[in-house]
Amino acid sequence: DIAVQAAREHPRDMKEAMRVAEQKNTDRLNDMLLNCALEESRVDKETRREEQRKLETKLISELDPLENEMFSESIILMKCRSSPHIQEMVSNETVSREVLVDLLSKEKKFIQWYQGPMRAYLDDLSKKLSEAESVELLTAALSKAYEEIYTSLRLLQQSTCSLPKFLLPFKDHVYDNAEGMLTSITTQPVLKRSCQERHQTKKCKLTPPEIEEEEPDTEQIIVIP
């Protein structure tokens, strides 16, 4: 196709037409090679980034998350850090420890995305973990939270809702950065009046209250002749 197009552009000079066709073929080949190289570079970069992420997660998970300074201000650990069950889980349950570390590592990002509702959810999760009466129950609560968080975030990509499903029960919570306090705002429903009530309101006219005339006190009247 390139050769035919070049011949049409240079009908009287076949040598020039061939040169133009070769140059266009070379340019096309170079573009293809460049695109391939860019794609391979992108894939390699993403692969290296993912491997680095996994390595960091592995190194963090091998440490004790309860003693790690990275998580010293974690909301998840705020109420359950001293629980003997979570200490036992961290020491003996490798998979559960990795789940905990994953949530702890993403906690700040989650809060940055969803502010007050996320803080309220994590505070509630911390309470549930602290109240777990065994390692099994604590692990179950942690796994349930992990599943509902990631499932909701995946479904959120296919939805028009701005808040993940697991945060809906906490949607009225706001965080005051100045005061450092988490509060819940309860909204009162607006009661709609019926058409008859609105019609009566429009017809209603404000009338001044009736003022009773006071009879004069005859004993205080002075008659001047």
N, C-alpha and C positions, 0 to 999 in steps of 0.2 A: 504493500500500500504506500509506503514511504517513497519507494522508487518511482511508482506511477505518478504520485503527486509531484515529485521533483521533476520528472520528465515533462509534466504539464506546465510547470513553472518556467522551465528552461527548454522549450521545444527545439531550439536551434543549436543548443550547446549540450550534447550528451555527456561530455566530460564533466562539465559543471553540474549537470543534473546528478551524475553518479557521486560527485564529491558532496553535494548537499545531502543526498540520501544517506551516504555513509556517516556524515556528521550527525544527522538526526538519529540514526540507529545508535551511534555511540552515546549521544546525549540521553536517549531513552534507557540504554543499558546502565549508564552511570546513575540515573535517577532510581532505577530499580535496585541497584546495589546499595545506594545510599539509604533508601527506605528500609531495605532488609537490615542494614547495619544499625539504623536507628531503632528498629523494632527489637532486634536482638539486644541492643544496649538497654532498652527500656525493660525488657523481660529480665535481663541479668540484674539490673538495678533493683527491680521489685523482688527478685529471688533473693538477692543479697540482703535486702531490707527485711524480708520475712525471716530469713535465717538469723539475722542479727536480733530480731524481735524474740524469736524462740530461744535464742541463747540467753538473752537478758532475762526472759521469764524463767528459764531453767535455773539461772544463777540466783535469782531472787527467791524462787521457790525452795531452793536448797537452804536458804537462810531461814531463821525463825521469824515469820511475819509479825509475831507478837512483840518481838524485840527490835525489829527493823525500824530505824529512824525515819525511813521513807513514809511509814504508815503511823507515825506517832500521833497525828491529828485525825486519824481516820474516824469517820462517823460509824462505820460498820463495827469497829472494834471498841467504840466508846463505852458501851455498857456490858460487853461480854469478854473484854480482854483478860480479866482475872478469873473467868470461869474455868474450873478444872476440866470440864468436858472439852472445851475448845483447845486447851493446852494438850490434852491427851490426843485429840484429833490431829493437831499440827505435828505431834511427835510420831504418830503411828500410821496415819492415813495419808499416803502420798497423793492419791488422786484428789481427795477432798482438800488437801493443803494447796494443791495447784489451782483448784477452783477458787478457793479463798484468795489466793495471791492474784489471780486474774481479775477478780472483782475489785480488790484493793488497788491494783495498778490502774484501773480505769475509773476509779471513783471520782477523781477530780474532773475528768473529762465529762462524765455523766452529769455532775453537778453544774458544770459550765453550760451544758446543753439545756438542762431542765430545772435549774435553780431550786426554788422552794419545794415543789412536788418531789423532786429527787431526794432532797435532804430529809423530807418527812418520811419517804419510803425507806431510806437507809437507816434512819433512826428507829423505825418500826422493826426493820430486819434485825438490828442490833439487839433490840429488846427481846425478840423471839429467840435469838441465839443464846442470850443470857438466861432465858427461862427454860431452855431445853433441859430435860431431866436425865438425858443420857447422850453418849456420843452418837448413837444411831439417830436419835431424834434431831440432834444438832446438825448432823450431816444431811439428813433429809430436808430440813428447813433451808440449809445452804444450797443444796442442789435444786430445790424448787425455785428459789429466788434466781439462781443462775439461768435456769431454763426459761422462766417467764420474762426475764429481762431480754435475753437474746432472741427469743421467739417474737416478742412484741416489737423489738427493733427491726427485725426482718420484715414483719408484716407492715410496719409503718411505711416502708418504702413503696408499698402497693396501695396505700391508703391516703386519703386527703386530710386525715386527722393530724393535728399538730402535736398531740401528746400520745405517747405509747399507752397501750391498754393497761399495763400494770400500774401506771401512775394516775389513772382516772380517780381512784378513791382519795387521792391526795391533791387534787387539782386546785383546791382552795387555799393551799398553804403557800405563804410567801416568806421570803427571808429578808430581813432588814440588815443590810451590810453595815450601816452606821452603828446600830445597837447590837449587832451580832445575835439577833433573836429570830426564832422561827415562830410564826404565828399563823393561825387559821382564820380566814375570812369567811364568814357565813353570810350568804346573800339572801335577803328576804324576798320572796316572790311578790311580784307586782300584781295586785288583785284587779282584774278588769271589771268595770261596772257594766251592767246590762244596758241594752239600748233604752229600756224604759227609764232607768235611773238617769242616764245621760239626758234623755228628753225632758224629764222633770227638772233636772238641774238647769237646763237652758231656759225653761219657762219661769223658774223661780225668780222673784224680784225681792231685793232687800228692802224692807220697810222699817222706818224708825220705830223704836219702841214707844208705846203709848205713855204719855207723861200725865200723871194725875195732878189736877190743879188743886193746890192747897187752899182751904178756906181761910180767910183772914182772921187773925186773932182779935176779936172785938175789944178785949180788955186792954190791948196795947194801942188802940186807936185814940188819938188825941184830936178832939174837935176844936178847931179854932173858929170863934165866932166872927 
